[in-house]
Amino acid sequence: MNFEKTAIFYLSIKENLYFCKIMVDNGITKNNWKETDISVDSLWLINERDKTGKHANVYHGNFVPQIPHQLISRYTKENDVVLELFSGSGTTLFECEELNRQYIGFDINQEIIDYVNNKMQNSQLPYKLNNCDVTNTSQFNKVIQNNLKELEKPAVDFIIAHPPYLDIVKFTSQESDLSNISDVNIFIDNIVCSFRNALQYLSKNKYLAVVMGDIYKNSEVIPLGFYVMYAIKKNFKVKLKGTIVKNIEGNRGKLGQQNIWKYRALMSDYFLFKHEYIFVFKKEF
């Protein structure tokens, strides 16, 4: 018996079975994987934000649509439920509509919720968009349980979160708005609370993605994304499956002002932020 060939044959079967097992959940198979546009690289270079469909850059700090598109395509299949903790101007919801995923979203800014609902008024997508503080456990539980019941789903299949970056941009004047928190420790406590509320409704072995960037405060870089990543790892039974660095060239705030920003950076001691981090976790409880 040729043990080397037998071992290779065994490993080949095992790898194929594993491939099929992990690909079933998002609709990707051995027959169609070459056609997908899903990136498996840890560096995402995006030339400009997607402006097609319902997407519009009307809200400061809103998602680049390509990010939820990639994550939803990678970690869910059609008719799965995507839960978003900070829904903002609807970028993830619009991608769910495009990809035929159901959606549950939360925000505390009624004005932006009305804007999104207006854009979705002719949509056939089953979705729920709630004015709810995700750090309020009793309120969150009541709302999401009603949402799941109405969607006839036992749990959610993917969680995505793009929280505020402390008080860099204040979205509302509400006390419960995370964008009004200036203390890092208080901010992290609230982030952990929101994920604790949400993760109990995520099915086991499903995924959570968090998009965060660094901030510059009190003359130094605050690695907020890594603080959030560490807090999630410390407080929950999850595995970190990916740390993706994303850069987009078409930054509205700096568009046409590259020379001014470069001059200011050269005259000082800081670097220009062009990146964000995307942390992907797998739930194990």
N, C-alpha and C positions, 0 to 999 in steps of 0.2 A: 504493500500500500504506500502511495506517495503522500506522506503526511503534510508536506508543504502545500501541495495542490488541494488537499482536503481542507486544510485550514483556510486557504484563500477562498475556496468555494463556500465554506461555512460563514466566513466574514462577509462575503458578498451577499448571501441570503439575509444575514442579520442586518446589514446596512440597508438593504432594500426594504425589509420589513419596517425598520426604524424610520426610513424616509417616508413610507406610506403612512405610518402611524402619525407622524407629526404634521404631515401635509393635509390630512383629511379635514382638519378643523378649519382651514381657510380656503378650501376648494382647489388648492394647487395639487396636481398629481404629477407622476412621472411623464405623462403624455403632454402636459401643457406648461410645464415650468419654464421652458425656454421663451415662451411668448409673454411672460409677465414683465411689467416694468418696475417690480419691487426691487429696491436697492438693499443689498446685504452688506454694504460697506459701512464703516464706522465714521466716515467723513462725507457729509452731504453738502455739496457746493451748489447753491441755487442762484441762477442768474437774476431772476426777478420773480415776484409773486404771481401766481396764477390769477388772472382777471376774468376768466370765463364764467359763464353761468350766473349764479347769484352772488358771486364773490365781489366785494367792494371794500376798498381800504378806507373805511369810514370811522374806525375806532382805534384809538391809540393803543399800540401794543398787541393788536390782534394777530392771530395765527397766520403764518404763511400756509396757504391751503395744501401745499405739497406735503407738509408734515403729517397732518391727520390722514391724508390720502394714503401715504406710505404705511403708516402704522395700522390703520383700519384694514387695508388690503392684506397686510402681513399676518395679523393676529385674529382676524374674524372671517366669517363666511356670510353669505347672503342670509338676511332675516335675523342675524344675531343682534343683540342689544348692546349698544355702546352707551356708557355712562360718562358724562362730562361734568366735572365739578365746578368749573368756572366757564360758562358757555359764551360769554361776551357777545360778539356781533354775529354769531351763528356759523362761523367757518366750518367747524366740525360737523354741525348739523347738515350743512349744504353738501359736504362730502358724503355723509351717510345717505342722503337722498340720492346722490349720484351712484353710490355703490350698493344701494338697496339694503342698508342696515337700519334697524330700528334704533331709536335714540331717546335717552332720558338726559335732560340737562338742567343745571341749576345756576342761578345768578341772583343777585340782590338789587340789580339796577332795572327797575320796571321800564324805564324809557327804552333801554336797549332790547329788553324782552319784547316790548310792543313792536319795535322795528323788525325784529326777526320774525315774529308771528305774522306780521304784515307781508313779509317776503314769502312766507310759507303758506299763505291762505289758500292757494289753489293746488297745494301738494297732496298727493295720495299716500305719502309716507306716514306710517304710524310713529308719532313722536310725542314726547311730553317735555314741556319747557316750564320750569317752576321758579317762582320768586321765593327763594328759600335760602336761609343761612346754613351753609353746609357744616358749620361748627356747632350748630344747635342740634344735639343728638335726638331729642324727642321729636322736634319738628321734622328733621331729615327722615327719621324712621317712618313717621306717619305718611309723609309725601311719597317716598320711594315705594313703600309697600302698596299704596294706592295705585301708583304708576304701573308697577309690575302686574298687579291684579287686572288693570284695564288692558294692558298689553298681552295678558294671558301668558306671562313668562315667570318661571320660578326664580330666576336670578339674572344678573347681567353677565355679558361675555367678555367685556373689555372695559377698562377705565382709562380715561385720558384726562390730564390736568395741565393747564397752563396758568398757574397762579400769578397774582401780581408780584412784583419784585419789591417787597416792602412798600415804602411810601414814595417811590420814585415817580410814579404817576398815580394821582388820587382819582379814582373812578367815581366815587360818591362821597357824600359827607357822613354816611351812616357809621355808627360806632362799630358795627359788626363787619365792616368792610376791611379786609386784610390790607388793602392799599393805604389804610390810615395808620398802620403799625410801623413805628420807626425802630423799635427794639428787636434785634435779631432773635433773641431767645423767646420772646413773646410770640413773634411771628412763627418760629419753628413749632412751638407748642400748639398753635392754632392749625398749622398745616398737618401735624400728626393727628390732631383731633378730627380733621376733615377726612383724612385717609382711614382712620379707625372706623368712622361712620360708614364710609363707602365700601371698604374691603369685605365687610361681612356679607355684602350682597353680590360679590364677585365669585363665580364658581371656582372651585379648586382647580389648580393647574392652568388657570387663565392668566391674563397679563394686565399689567398696569404700566402706563407710560406717563412720565412727568417731564415737562419742558421747563427748564429754568436757565437763567443766565447769571453772570457775575454782575455786581454793581460797584460803583465807585462812590464811597461815602467817607466823609471826614478825612479826606486826602489819602485814602488807601483803598485797595481792591478788597471787596468782601466776596468770598467765593460762595455765594448764596446757594447755587446749585448743588455744590458738594455737601453743604450743611444739610440740605433737604434730603439728598441721597443717603447720607449717613444716618439721619434720623429715621428714615423709612427702614433701612436695614436693621437698625438697633431695636426698633419697636415692633416689627412684624416679621412673621416667618415667611420671608420671601427670598428669592434668589435674584441677584442682579445679572441680567442676561445681556445687557448691552449699554455702553456709554457712547453715544453718538455726538459728534461735534457738527453743528450746522452753521453754515455761513450763507448769508444772502447779500448780494451786491447792491440791489436796488433799495437801500434804506431811505425811506421818504424823508427822514429827519436830516440826513446828511447829503441827499442828492444835490449835486451841483455845488457842494461846499467842501469837496475833498481837500482842496488846497488850504482853506481856512483851518480845517480840523488838523491837517498835518502840521501846519505852522504852529498851532497852539500846543500840540503834543511835543513838537521839537523844542519849544521854548520852556517846556515843563519836564516832568519825569514820568509821565504816564503813557500808556498805549491805548489805541482806539479799539473799543469793543466791536468786533465783527462776528461774534460767535454766540451761540447758545448751546446748552447741553440737552440731550434727550436721554433720559434714564429709563430703561425698560426692565421691569421686574416680573417674575413669575410667582404667583401665589401658591403656597404649599400648605394651606390650612383650610 
